[in-house]
Amino acid sequence: MLDTLVTTAAGALAATVGVLVGGIVTRRAQDRQWLRDQQLVAYQELFSHYAKFTMELRRAHGDQRGWDYDWGQWSAALMRVSLVAPLEVATEVDDFGRAINSFLDQVARGRDPLCDPVSPEEFEQARQAPAEAQVRLVNAIRRSLSSDQKGLLFGIGG
C-alpha cells in the first residue's frame, strides 16, 4: 500500500512539475515572439518614414516646390524602436539618425527647393551616408532577428 501511495504521489508531483516548467517555457517563448513582432513593426515604421521623407525631399527639389513632413511621426518612430531594439540595433539606429541629420542639413535645412534646389547628383551625394548607415542598420536588425540571416552588401529602397 505504501509503495502505491509513493508511486502515485511521485507521479503526481512529476506531472505538476512538468506542467509548471512547460508553462514557464511557453510563457518565455510567447514573450520572445511578442517582442520580435513589436520589433518588426517598429523597424518597418522607421524605414517607411525614412522612405517617405526622402522621396518628398527628392520630389520637392526636382519640381522646385515646397514640401512638408510630419517630423513628429519620425521622432515617434525612433522612440518606438528605442523601446524594443537590442543594444546593437539601437546603436546602429543612432548612427542612422546622425546620417539622416547630415542629409537633412544638406538638402532640407540648408537649401530651399524653391529658390536653391539641389541637383539630382547633389541629392544622391547627400544621400550616400544615410544609405550606407541604412545597410548597416538592416544588417544589425537581420542578425538580431535570426542568426541564420546573412548580411546585405547593398541597400534596398530609401
DSSP file (Angstrom, degrees, kcal/mol; ACC not computed):
  #  RESIDUE AA STRUCTURE BP1 BP2  ACC     N-H-->O    O-->H-N    N-H-->O    O-->H-N    TCO  KAPPA ALPHA  PHI   PSI    X-CA   Y-CA   Z-CA
    1    1 A M     >        0   0    0      0, 0.0     4,-2.1     0, 0.0     5,-0.2   0.000 360.0 360.0 360.0 -43.6    0.0    0.0    0.0
    2    2 A L  H  >  +     0   0    0      1,-0.2     4,-2.6     2,-0.2     5,-0.2   0.888 360.0  54.4 -62.7 -39.1    2.8    2.4    0.9
    3    3 A D  H  > S+     0   0    0      1,-0.2     4,-2.5     2,-0.2    -1,-0.2   0.904 108.1  49.3 -60.8 -41.4    4.5    1.6   -2.4
    4    4 A T  H  > S+     0   0    0      2,-0.2     4,-2.5     1,-0.2    -2,-0.2   0.913 111.9  48.2 -64.7 -43.8    1.3    2.5   -4.3
    5    5 A L  H  X S+     0   0    0     -4,-2.1     4,-2.7     2,-0.2     5,-0.2   0.917 113.3  46.8 -64.0 -44.5    1.0    5.8   -2.4
    6    6 A V  H  X S+     0   0    0     -4,-2.6     4,-2.7     2,-0.2     5,-0.2   0.917 113.9  48.2 -64.1 -43.9    4.6    6.8   -3.0
    7    7 A T  H  X S+     0   0    0     -4,-2.5     4,-2.3    -5,-0.2    -2,-0.2   0.914 114.1  46.2 -63.6 -43.2    4.4    5.9   -6.7
    8    8 A T  H  X S+     0   0    0     -4,-2.5     4,-2.5     2,-0.2    -2,-0.2   0.920 114.4  47.2 -65.6 -44.7    1.1    7.9   -7.1
    9    9 A A  H  X S+     0   0    0     -4,-2.7     4,-2.6     2,-0.2    -2,-0.2   0.902 112.6  49.5 -64.7 -41.2    2.5   10.9   -5.2
   10   10 A A  H  X S+     0   0    0     -4,-2.7     4,-2.6    -5,-0.2    -2,-0.2   0.914 112.0  48.7 -64.5 -42.2    5.7   10.8   -7.2
   11   11 A G  H  X S+     0   0    0     -4,-2.3     4,-2.3    -5,-0.2    -2,-0.2   0.909 112.8  47.4 -63.0 -42.9    3.8   10.6  -10.5
   12   12 A A  H  X S+     0   0    0     -4,-2.5     4,-2.4     2,-0.2    -2,-0.2   0.904 113.2  48.7 -65.8 -41.1    1.5   13.5   -9.5
   13   13 A L  H  X S+     0   0    0     -4,-2.6     4,-2.8     2,-0.2     5,-0.2   0.917 111.4  49.3 -64.6 -43.6    4.5   15.6   -8.4
   14   14 A A  H  X S+     0   0    0     -4,-2.6     4,-2.4     1,-0.2    -2,-0.2   0.910 111.9  49.0 -62.7 -42.0    6.3   14.9  -11.6
   15   15 A A  H  X S+     0   0    0     -4,-2.3     4,-2.3     2,-0.2    -2,-0.2   0.909 112.0  48.7 -64.3 -41.9    3.2   15.8  -13.7
   16   16 A T  H  X S+     0   0    0     -4,-2.4     4,-2.5     2,-0.2    -2,-0.2   0.926 112.1  47.7 -64.2 -45.9    2.8   19.0  -11.7
   17   17 A V  H  X S+     0   0    0     -4,-2.8     4,-2.9     1,-0.2     5,-0.3   0.909 111.2  52.4 -61.4 -41.7    6.5   20.0  -12.1
   18   18 A G  H  X S+     0   0    0     -4,-2.4     4,-2.5    -5,-0.2    -2,-0.2   0.903 109.7  47.9 -60.8 -42.9    6.2   19.2  -15.8
   19   19 A V  H  X S+     0   0    0     -4,-2.3     4,-2.3     2,-0.2    -1,-0.2   0.918 113.4  48.0 -64.9 -43.3    3.1   21.5  -16.2
   20   20 A L  H  X S+     0   0    0     -4,-2.5     4,-2.2     2,-0.2    -2,-0.2   0.936 114.2  45.0 -64.0 -46.9    4.9   24.3  -14.3
   21   21 A V  H  X S+     0   0    0     -4,-2.9     4,-2.8     1,-0.2     5,-0.2   0.918 113.2  51.3 -63.2 -43.6    8.1   24.0  -16.3
   22   22 A G  H  X S+     0   0    0     -4,-2.5     4,-2.6    -5,-0.3    -1,-0.2   0.890 109.6  50.6 -60.6 -39.8    6.1   23.8  -19.6
   23   23 A G  H  X S+     0   0    0     -4,-2.3     4,-2.5     2,-0.2    -1,-0.2   0.902 111.3  47.6 -64.1 -41.8    4.1   26.9  -18.6
   24   24 A I  H  X S+     0   0    0     -4,-2.2     4,-2.4     2,-0.2    -2,-0.2   0.932 113.9  46.5 -65.7 -45.5    7.3   28.8  -17.9
   25   25 A V  H  X S+     0   0    0     -4,-2.8     4,-2.3     1,-0.2    -2,-0.2   0.918 114.2  48.1 -63.3 -43.6    8.9   27.7  -21.1
   26   26 A T  H  X S+     0   0    0     -4,-2.6     4,-2.5    -5,-0.2    -1,-0.2   0.912 110.8  51.2 -63.5 -42.7    5.8   28.5  -23.1
   27   27 A R  H  X S+     0   0    0     -4,-2.5     4,-2.6     2,-0.2    -2,-0.2   0.921 110.5  48.4 -61.9 -44.6    5.5   31.9  -21.5
   28   28 A R  H  X S+     0   0    0     -4,-2.4     4,-2.5     2,-0.2    -1,-0.2   0.910 111.6  49.9 -62.4 -41.9    9.1   32.8  -22.3
   29   29 A A  H  X S+     0   0    0     -4,-2.3     4,-2.3     2,-0.2    -2,-0.2   0.902 111.6  48.6 -64.0 -40.5    8.6   31.7  -25.9
   30   30 A Q  H  X S+     0   0    0     -4,-2.5     4,-2.7     2,-0.2    -2,-0.2   0.903 110.8  50.8 -65.9 -41.0    5.4   33.8  -26.2
   31   31 A D  H  X S+     0   0    0     -4,-2.6     4,-2.5     2,-0.2    -2,-0.2   0.916 111.2  48.3 -62.4 -43.0    7.2   36.8  -24.7
   32   32 A R  H  X S+     0   0    0     -4,-2.5     4,-2.5     2,-0.2    -2,-0.2   0.907 112.6  48.4 -63.6 -41.8   10.1   36.5  -27.2
   33   33 A Q  H  X S+     0   0    0     -4,-2.3     4,-2.5     2,-0.2    -2,-0.2   0.908 111.1  50.5 -65.6 -41.3    7.6   36.2  -30.0
   34   34 A W  H  X S+     0   0    0     -4,-2.7     4,-2.4     2,-0.2    -2,-0.2   0.933 112.0  47.5 -61.0 -46.1    5.7   39.2  -28.8
   35   35 A L  H  X S+     0   0    0     -4,-2.5     4,-2.6     1,-0.2    -2,-0.2   0.918 111.3  50.7 -62.6 -43.7    8.9   41.2  -28.6
   36   36 A R  H  X S+     0   0    0     -4,-2.5     4,-2.5     1,-0.2    -1,-0.2   0.915 110.4  49.7 -60.2 -43.7   10.0   40.1  -32.1
   37   37 A D  H  X S+     0   0    0     -4,-2.5     4,-2.0     1,-0.2    -1,-0.2   0.913 111.7  48.4 -61.5 -42.6    6.7   41.1  -33.5
   38   38 A Q  H  X S+     0   0    0     -4,-2.4     4,-2.3     2,-0.2    -2,-0.2   0.888 110.4  52.0 -65.6 -38.9    6.9   44.5  -31.9
   39   39 A Q  H  X S+     0   0    0     -4,-2.6     4,-2.9     2,-0.2     5,-0.2   0.943 108.6  50.2 -61.6 -47.7   10.5   45.0  -33.2
   40   40 A L  H  X S+     0   0    0     -4,-2.5     4,-2.6     1,-0.2     5,-0.2   0.905 111.2  48.4 -59.3 -43.0    9.4   44.2  -36.7
   41   41 A V  H  X S+     0   0    0     -4,-2.0     4,-2.3     2,-0.2    -1,-0.2   0.928 113.4  47.4 -63.0 -44.9    6.6   46.7  -36.6
   42   42 A A  H  X S+     0   0    0     -4,-2.3     4,-2.3     2,-0.2    -2,-0.2   0.912 113.5  47.3 -64.1 -43.0    8.9   49.4  -35.2
   43   43 A Y  H  X S+     0   0    0     -4,-2.9     4,-2.4     2,-0.2     5,-0.2   0.915 111.8  50.4 -65.8 -42.6   11.6   48.7  -37.8
   44   44 A Q  H  X S+     0   0    0     -4,-2.6     4,-2.2    -5,-0.2    -2,-0.2   0.911 111.1  49.2 -61.4 -42.0    9.1   48.7  -40.6
   45   45 A E  H  X S+     0   0    0     -4,-2.3     4,-2.4    -5,-0.2     5,-0.2   0.912 109.6  51.8 -64.4 -42.6    7.6   52.0  -39.4
   46   46 A L  H  X S+     0   0    0     -4,-2.3     4,-2.1     1,-0.2    -2,-0.2   0.947 113.4  43.1 -59.4 -49.7   11.1   53.6  -39.2
   47   47 A F  H  X S+     0   0    0     -4,-2.4     4,-2.5     1,-0.2    -1,-0.2   0.832 110.6  56.9 -68.5 -31.5   12.1   52.6  -42.7
   48   48 A S  H  X S+     0   0    0     -4,-2.2     4,-2.2    -5,-0.2    -1,-0.2   0.932 109.0  45.5 -63.4 -45.4    8.7   53.6  -44.0
   49   49 A H  H  X S+     0   0    0     -4,-2.4     4,-2.7     2,-0.2     5,-0.3   0.908 111.4  53.2 -64.8 -41.1    9.1   57.2  -42.6
   50   50 A Y  H  X S+     0   0    0     -4,-2.1     4,-2.1     1,-0.2     5,-0.2   0.939 111.0  45.9 -58.4 -48.0   12.6   57.3  -44.0
   51   51 A A  H  X S+     0   0    0     -4,-2.5     4,-2.3     1,-0.2    -1,-0.2   0.895 112.8  51.6 -63.1 -40.0   11.5   56.4  -47.5
   52   52 A K  H  X S+     0   0    0     -4,-2.2     4,-2.5     2,-0.2    -2,-0.2   0.949 113.6  40.3 -65.1 -50.0    8.6   58.9  -47.3
   53   53 A F  H  X S+     0   0    0     -4,-2.7     4,-2.3     2,-0.2    -1,-0.2   0.850 114.4  53.5 -73.8 -28.9   10.5   61.9  -46.3
   54   54 A T  H  X S+     0   0    0     -4,-2.1     4,-2.4    -5,-0.3    -1,-0.2   0.937 112.3  44.8 -64.6 -44.9   13.4   61.1  -48.6
   55   55 A M  H  X S+     0   0    0     -4,-2.3     4,-2.6    -5,-0.2     5,-0.2   0.898 111.8  53.0 -65.7 -40.2   11.0   60.8  -51.6
   56   56 A E  H  X S+     0   0    0     -4,-2.5     4,-2.4     1,-0.2    -1,-0.2   0.921 111.9  45.2 -61.4 -43.7    9.2   64.0  -50.5
   57   57 A L  H  X S+     0   0    0     -4,-2.3     4,-2.3     2,-0.2     5,-0.2   0.901 111.8  52.0 -67.1 -40.5   12.5   65.9  -50.4
   58   58 A R  H  X S+     0   0    0     -4,-2.4     4,-2.4     1,-0.2    -2,-0.2   0.936 113.3  44.5 -60.5 -46.4   13.7   64.4  -53.8
   59   59 A R  H  X S+     0   0    0     -4,-2.6     4,-2.8     2,-0.2    -2,-0.2   0.900 110.5  54.4 -65.8 -41.1   10.4   65.5  -55.4
   60   60 A A  H  X>S+     0   0    0     -4,-2.4     5,-2.1    -5,-0.2     4,-0.7   0.931 113.5  41.5 -60.4 -45.9   10.4   68.9  -53.9
   61   61 A H  H  <5S+     0   0    0     -4,-2.3     3,-0.3     3,-0.2    -1,-0.2   0.903 116.3  49.3 -69.1 -39.8   13.9   69.7  -55.2
   62   62 A G  H  <5S+     0   0    0     -4,-2.4    -2,-0.2    -5,-0.2    -1,-0.2   0.863 120.4  35.7 -66.8 -35.9   13.2   68.1  -58.6
   63   63 A D  H  <5S-     0   0    0     -4,-2.8    -1,-0.2    -5,-0.2    -2,-0.2   0.431 105.3-126.4 -96.3  -0.5    9.9   70.0  -59.0
   64   64 A Q  T  <5 +     0   0    0     -4,-0.7     2,-0.3    -3,-0.3    -3,-0.2   0.963  66.3 127.3  49.0  60.3   11.2   73.2  -57.3
   65   65 A R      < -     0   0    0     -5,-2.1    -1,-0.2    -6,-0.1    -2,-0.1  -0.866  63.2 -91.0-135.1 167.9    8.3   73.3  -54.9
   66   66 A G        -     0   0    0     -2,-0.3     2,-0.3    47,-0.1    -1,-0.1  -0.209  39.2-158.5 -72.2 170.8    7.7   73.5  -51.2
   67   67 A W        -     0   0    0      2,-0.0     2,-0.3    -7,-0.0   -10,-0.1  -0.976   9.9-165.2-149.2 160.5    7.5   70.4  -49.0
   68   68 A D        +     0   0    0     -2,-0.3     2,-0.3     2,-0.0   -12,-0.0  -0.993   6.8 178.1-148.9 143.8    6.1   69.4  -45.7
   69   69 A Y        -     0   0    0     -2,-0.3     2,-1.4   -13,-0.0     3,-0.1  -0.995  35.2-119.0-147.3 144.1    6.6   66.4  -43.5
   70   70 A D    >>  -     0   0    0     -2,-0.3     3,-1.2     1,-0.2     4,-1.0  -0.657  30.5-179.5 -84.4  89.9    5.3   65.5  -40.0
   71   71 A W  H 3> S+     0   0    0     -2,-1.4     4,-2.5     1,-0.3    -1,-0.2   0.705  75.4  70.0 -67.5 -18.3    8.6   65.2  -38.2
   72   72 A G  H 3> S+     0   0    0      1,-0.2     4,-2.4     2,-0.2    -1,-0.3   0.873  97.0  51.9 -63.4 -35.6    6.7   64.2  -35.0
   73   73 A Q  H <> S+     0   0    0     -3,-1.2     4,-2.2     2,-0.2    -1,-0.2   0.887 109.3  49.5 -67.2 -39.0    5.9   60.9  -36.7
   74   74 A W  H  X S+     0   0    0     -4,-1.0     4,-2.2     2,-0.2    -2,-0.2   0.935 112.5  47.4 -63.4 -46.3    9.6   60.4  -37.5
   75   75 A S  H  X S+     0   0    0     -4,-2.5     4,-2.2     1,-0.2    -2,-0.2   0.901 111.4  50.8 -63.0 -40.9   10.6   61.2  -33.9
   76   76 A A  H  X S+     0   0    0     -4,-2.4     4,-2.5     2,-0.2    -1,-0.2   0.887 107.9  53.1 -64.3 -38.4    7.9   58.9  -32.6
   77   77 A A  H  X S+     0   0    0     -4,-2.2     4,-2.1     1,-0.2    -2,-0.2   0.913 108.7  49.9 -62.9 -42.1    9.1   56.0  -34.8
   78   78 A L  H  X S+     0   0    0     -4,-2.2     4,-2.1     1,-0.2    -2,-0.2   0.910 110.6  50.1 -61.5 -41.5   12.6   56.5  -33.4
   79   79 A M  H  X S+     0   0    0     -4,-2.2     4,-1.2     2,-0.2    -2,-0.2   0.908 108.4  52.1 -64.6 -41.5   11.2   56.3  -29.9
   80   80 A R  H  X S+     0   0    0     -4,-2.5     4,-0.9     1,-0.2     3,-0.4   0.907 109.8  49.4 -62.2 -40.7    9.3   53.2  -30.6
   81   81 A V  H >X S+     0   0    0     -4,-2.1     4,-2.6     1,-0.2     3,-0.9   0.912 106.2  56.7 -63.3 -40.7   12.4   51.5  -32.0
   82   82 A S  H 3< S+     0   0    0     -4,-2.1    -1,-0.2     1,-0.2    -2,-0.2   0.772 102.7  57.0 -64.0 -23.6   14.3   52.6  -28.9
   83   83 A L  H 3< S+     0   0    0     -4,-1.2    -1,-0.2    -3,-0.4    -2,-0.2   0.787 122.4  20.6 -75.5 -27.4   11.8   50.8  -26.7
   84   84 A V  H << S+     0   0    0     -3,-0.9    -2,-0.2    -4,-0.9   -45,-0.1   0.569  94.6 105.7-121.0 -12.5   12.2   47.3  -28.3
   85   85 A A     <  -     0   0    0     -4,-2.6     2,-0.0    -5,-0.2    56,-0.0  -0.477  66.9-122.5 -77.3 139.4   15.6   47.3  -30.1
   86   86 A P     >  -     0   0    0      0, 0.0     4,-2.8     0, 0.0     3,-0.4  -0.327  38.7 -95.7 -68.7 165.1   18.5   45.3  -28.6
   87   87 A L  H  > S+     0   0    0      1,-0.2     4,-2.5     2,-0.2     5,-0.2   0.869 122.9  52.8 -54.0 -46.0   21.7   47.4  -27.9
   88   88 A E  H  > S+     0   0    0      1,-0.2     4,-1.6     2,-0.2    -1,-0.2   0.910 114.1  43.2 -59.8 -42.2   23.4   46.5  -31.2
   89   89 A V  H  > S+     0   0    0     -3,-0.4     4,-2.5     2,-0.2    -2,-0.2   0.918 111.7  53.6 -69.5 -43.1   20.4   47.7  -33.2
   90   90 A A  H  X S+     0   0    0     -4,-2.8     4,-2.1     1,-0.2    -2,-0.2   0.878 107.3  52.4 -59.6 -37.9   19.9   50.8  -31.1
   91   91 A T  H  X S+     0   0    0     -4,-2.5     4,-2.0    -5,-0.2    -1,-0.2   0.914 111.0  46.4 -63.6 -43.2   23.5   51.8  -31.7
   92   92 A E  H  X S+     0   0    0     -4,-1.6     4,-2.7     2,-0.2    -2,-0.2   0.852 109.1  55.2 -68.8 -34.1   23.0   51.4  -35.5
   93   93 A V  H  X S+     0   0    0     -4,-2.5     4,-2.7     2,-0.2    -2,-0.2   0.905 107.3  50.9 -63.1 -40.5   19.7   53.4  -35.2
   94   94 A D  H  X S+     0   0    0     -4,-2.1     4,-2.0     2,-0.2    -2,-0.2   0.928 111.7  46.3 -61.8 -45.8   21.7   56.2  -33.5
   95   95 A D  H  X S+     0   0    0     -4,-2.0     4,-2.2     2,-0.2    -2,-0.2   0.899 112.1  51.7 -62.9 -40.7   24.3   56.2  -36.3
   96   96 A F  H  X S+     0   0    0     -4,-2.7     4,-2.4     1,-0.2    -2,-0.2   0.917 108.2  51.8 -61.0 -44.9   21.5   56.1  -38.9
   97   97 A G  H  X S+     0   0    0     -4,-2.7     4,-2.3     1,-0.2    -1,-0.2   0.879 108.6  50.6 -61.0 -38.9   19.8   59.1  -37.2
   98   98 A R  H  X S+     0   0    0     -4,-2.0     4,-2.1     2,-0.2    -1,-0.2   0.906 110.1  49.4 -65.8 -40.6   23.1   61.1  -37.3
   99   99 A A  H  X S+     0   0    0     -4,-2.2     4,-2.3     1,-0.2    -2,-0.2   0.887 110.1  51.8 -64.4 -38.3   23.5   60.3  -41.0
  100  100 A I  H  X S+     0   0    0     -4,-2.4     4,-3.0     2,-0.2    -2,-0.2   0.916 107.4  52.6 -63.5 -42.7   19.9   61.4  -41.6
  101  101 A N  H  X S+     0   0    0     -4,-2.3     4,-2.3     2,-0.2    -2,-0.2   0.907 109.5  48.6 -60.3 -41.8   20.6   64.7  -39.8
  102  102 A S  H  X S+     0   0    0     -4,-2.1     4,-1.6     2,-0.2    -1,-0.2   0.925 112.0  49.5 -63.1 -44.1   23.6   65.3  -42.0
  103  103 A F  H  X S+     0   0    0     -4,-2.3     4,-2.4     1,-0.2     5,-0.3   0.928 111.2  49.1 -58.3 -47.3   21.5   64.6  -45.0
  104  104 A L  H  X>S+     0   0    0     -4,-3.0     5,-3.2     1,-0.2     4,-2.4   0.865 106.3  56.8 -64.5 -36.1   18.8   67.0  -43.8
  105  105 A D  I  <>S+     0   0    0     -4,-2.3     5,-1.0    -5,-0.2    -1,-0.2   0.882 113.4  41.6 -58.8 -37.3   21.4   69.7  -43.2
  106  106 A Q  I  <5S+     0   0    0     -4,-1.6    -2,-0.2    -3,-0.2    -1,-0.2   0.864 131.2  18.6 -80.8 -37.8   22.4   69.4  -46.9
  107  107 A V  I  <5S+     0   0    0     -4,-2.4    -3,-0.2    -5,-0.1    11,-0.2   0.603 133.4  25.9-114.7 -12.6   19.0   69.1  -48.6
  108  108 A A  I  <5S+     0   0    0     -4,-2.4    -3,-0.2    -5,-0.3    -4,-0.1   0.759 125.8  30.3-118.8 -47.3   16.3   70.3  -46.2
  109  109 A R  I   <S+     0   0    0     -5,-3.2    -4,-0.2     1,-0.1    -3,-0.1   0.836 126.4  38.8 -86.1 -33.8   17.7   72.8  -43.7
  110  110 A G  S   <S+     0   0    0     -5,-1.0     2,-0.4    -6,-0.6    -1,-0.1   0.611 114.9  49.2 -95.0 -12.8   20.4   74.4  -45.8
  111  111 A R        -     0   0    0     -6,-0.0    -1,-0.1     7,-0.0     7,-0.1  -0.987  65.6-145.3-133.9 138.2   18.7   74.5  -49.2
  112  112 A D     >  -     0   0    0     -2,-0.4     4,-3.4     1,-0.1     3,-0.2  -0.894   9.3-151.2-100.5 118.8   15.4   75.8  -50.3
  113  113 A P  T  4 S+     0   0    0      0, 0.0    -1,-0.1     0, 0.0   -47,-0.1   0.739  95.3  54.4 -64.6 -19.8   13.9   73.7  -53.1
  114  114 A L  T  4 S+     0   0    0      2,-0.2   -48,-0.1   -50,-0.1   -53,-0.0   0.921 127.7  13.9 -75.5 -44.9   12.0   76.8  -54.4
  115  115 A C  T  4 S+     0   0    0     -3,-0.2    -1,-0.1     1,-0.2    -4,-0.0   0.749 141.5  21.4-103.9 -30.4   15.0   79.1  -54.7
  116  116 A D  S  < S-     0   0    0     -4,-3.4    -2,-0.2     2,-0.0    -1,-0.2  -0.473  75.4-178.1-141.6  64.6   18.1   76.9  -54.5
  117  117 A P        -     0   0    0      0, 0.0     2,-0.3     0, 0.0    -5,-0.1  -0.314  27.4-119.6 -69.1 149.6   17.2   73.3  -55.3
  118  118 A V        -     0   0    0    -11,-0.2   -11,-0.0    -7,-0.1    -2,-0.0  -0.616  30.3-115.4 -81.6 148.1   19.9   70.6  -55.1
  119  119 A S     >  -     0   0    0     -2,-0.3     4,-2.7     1,-0.1     5,-0.2  -0.352  28.4-105.6 -74.8 162.6   20.6   68.8  -58.4
  120  120 A P  H  > S+     0   0    0      0, 0.0     4,-2.3     0, 0.0     5,-0.2   0.870 124.1  51.5 -56.8 -35.5   19.9   65.1  -58.6
  121  121 A E  H  > S+     0   0    0      2,-0.2     4,-2.2     1,-0.2     5,-0.2   0.920 110.0  47.5 -68.2 -43.0   23.6   64.4  -58.3
  122  122 A E  H  > S+     0   0    0      2,-0.2     4,-2.6     1,-0.2    -1,-0.2   0.895 111.0  52.8 -63.5 -39.2   23.9   66.6  -55.2
  123  123 A F  H  X S+     0   0    0     -4,-2.7     4,-1.8     1,-0.2    -2,-0.2   0.941 110.2  46.7 -61.4 -47.2   20.9   64.8  -53.7
  124  124 A E  H  X S+     0   0    0     -4,-2.3     4,-0.6     1,-0.2    -1,-0.2   0.875 111.5  51.7 -64.1 -37.0   22.4   61.4  -54.4
  125  125 A Q  H >< S+     0   0    0     -4,-2.2     3,-1.0     1,-0.2     4,-0.5   0.925 111.0  47.5 -64.3 -43.0   25.7   62.5  -52.9
  126  126 A A  H 3< S+     0   0    0     -4,-2.6     3,-0.4     1,-0.2    -2,-0.2   0.815 109.8  54.8 -66.4 -29.5   23.9   63.8  -49.8
  127  127 A R  H 3X S+     0   0    0     -4,-1.8     4,-2.2     1,-0.2    -1,-0.2   0.552  85.3  85.8 -81.8  -8.6   22.0   60.5  -49.5
  128  128 A Q  H <X S+     0   0    0     -3,-1.0     4,-2.5    -4,-0.6     5,-0.2   0.922  87.0  49.4 -62.4 -46.6   25.1   58.3  -49.5
  129  129 A A  H  > S+     0   0    0     -4,-0.5     4,-2.4    -3,-0.4     5,-0.2   0.938 114.2  44.6 -62.7 -46.6   25.8   58.5  -45.8
  130  130 A P  H  > S+     0   0    0      0, 0.0     4,-2.5     0, 0.0    -1,-0.2   0.892 112.1  53.9 -63.3 -35.5   22.2   57.6  -44.8
  131  131 A A  H  X S+     0   0    0     -4,-2.2     4,-1.7     2,-0.2    -2,-0.2   0.918 111.3  44.7 -64.1 -42.1   22.2   54.8  -47.5
  132  132 A E  H  X S+     0   0    0     -4,-2.5     4,-1.9     2,-0.2    -1,-0.2   0.902 114.1  49.2 -67.2 -40.9   25.3   53.3  -46.0
  133  133 A A  H  X S+     0   0    0     -4,-2.4     4,-2.5    -5,-0.2    -2,-0.2   0.851 107.2  56.8 -66.1 -33.5   24.0   53.6  -42.5
  134  134 A Q  H  X S+     0   0    0     -4,-2.5     4,-3.1     2,-0.2     5,-0.2   0.916 105.6  49.7 -63.5 -43.2   20.8   52.0  -43.6
  135  135 A V  H  X S+     0   0    0     -4,-1.7     4,-2.4     2,-0.2    17,-0.3   0.923 111.9  48.1 -62.5 -44.2   22.6   48.9  -44.8
  136  136 A R  H  X S+     0   0    0     -4,-1.9     4,-2.1     2,-0.2    -1,-0.2   0.911 113.8  47.7 -62.4 -41.0   24.5   48.6  -41.5
  137  137 A L  H  X S+     0   0    0     -4,-2.5     4,-2.6     2,-0.2    -2,-0.2   0.936 110.7  50.1 -65.8 -46.7   21.2   49.0  -39.6
  138  138 A V  H  X S+     0   0    0     -4,-3.1     4,-2.9     1,-0.2    -2,-0.2   0.913 111.5  49.6 -58.1 -42.8   19.3   46.5  -41.8
  139  139 A N  H  X S+     0   0    0     -4,-2.4     4,-2.5     2,-0.2    -1,-0.2   0.890 109.9  50.2 -66.1 -38.3   22.2   44.0  -41.2
  140  140 A A  H  X S+     0   0    0     -4,-2.1     4,-2.1     2,-0.2    -1,-0.2   0.907 112.5  48.2 -64.4 -40.2   22.1   44.6  -37.4
  141  141 A I  H  X S+     0   0    0     -4,-2.6     4,-1.8     2,-0.2    -2,-0.2   0.938 110.9  50.2 -63.9 -46.8   18.3   44.0  -37.5
  142  142 A R  H  X S+     0   0    0     -4,-2.9     4,-1.9     1,-0.2     7,-0.3   0.917 111.9  47.9 -59.1 -44.3   18.7   40.9  -39.5
  143  143 A R  H  < S+     0   0    0     -4,-2.5    -1,-0.2     1,-0.2    -2,-0.2   0.883 110.8  52.0 -63.9 -37.7   21.4   39.5  -37.1
  144  144 A S  H  < S+     0   0    0     -4,-2.1    -1,-0.2     1,-0.2    -2,-0.2   0.801 112.3  45.5 -70.7 -27.0   19.2   40.3  -34.1
  145  145 A L  H  < S-     0   0    0     -4,-1.8     2,-0.3     1,-0.3    -1,-0.2   0.793 130.1  -0.5 -86.6 -29.3   16.2   38.5  -35.5
  146  146 A S    ><  -     0   0    0     -4,-1.9     3,-1.1    -5,-0.2    -1,-0.3  -0.919  48.4-145.6-162.7 132.7   18.0   35.4  -36.7
  147  147 A S  T 3  S+     0   0    0     -2,-0.3    -4,-0.1     1,-0.2    -1,-0.1   0.649 102.2  65.8 -72.8 -12.7   21.5   34.1  -36.6
  148  148 A D  T 3  S+     0   0    0     -6,-0.1     2,-0.3     2,-0.1    -1,-0.2   0.633  78.4 103.8 -80.9 -14.6   20.7   32.4  -40.0
  149  149 A Q    <   -     0   0    0     -3,-1.1     2,-0.3    -7,-0.3    -3,-0.1  -0.502  64.5-143.2 -73.9 132.4   20.3   35.7  -41.8
  150  150 A K        -     0   0    0     -2,-0.3     2,-0.1     1,-0.1    -2,-0.1  -0.655  24.8-105.1 -88.9 151.0   23.1   36.8  -44.0
  151  151 A G        -     0   0    0     -2,-0.3     2,-0.3     1,-0.1    -1,-0.1  -0.434  30.1-120.9 -74.8 149.6   24.1   40.4  -44.2
  152  152 A L        -     0   0    0    -17,-0.3   -13,-0.1    -2,-0.1    -1,-0.1  -0.661  10.7-158.5 -87.8 146.8   23.3   42.5  -47.2
  153  153 A L  S    S+     0   0    0     -2,-0.3     2,-0.3     2,-0.0    -1,-0.1   0.430  76.9  37.6-100.0  -2.0   26.0   44.1  -49.2
  154  154 A F  S    S-     0   0    0    -19,-0.1     2,-0.2     2,-0.0    -1,-0.0  -0.952  82.5-108.0-146.4 158.9   23.7   46.8  -50.7
  155  155 A G        -     0   0    0     -2,-0.3     2,-0.5    -3,-0.1   -23,-0.1  -0.620  20.7-154.9 -90.2 151.9   20.7   48.9  -49.8
  156  156 A I        -     0   0    0     -2,-0.2     2,-0.0   -25,-0.1    -2,-0.0  -0.992  60.8 -17.5-126.2 123.1   17.2   48.3  -51.0
  157  157 A G              0   0    0     -2,-0.5    -2,-0.0     1,-0.1  -110,-0.0  -0.230 360.0 360.0  79.3-173.1   14.8   51.3  -51.1
  158  158 A G              0   0    0   -111,-0.1    -1,-0.1  -110,-0.1   -27,-0.0   0.440 360.0 360.0  85.5 360.0   15.3   54.6  -49.2
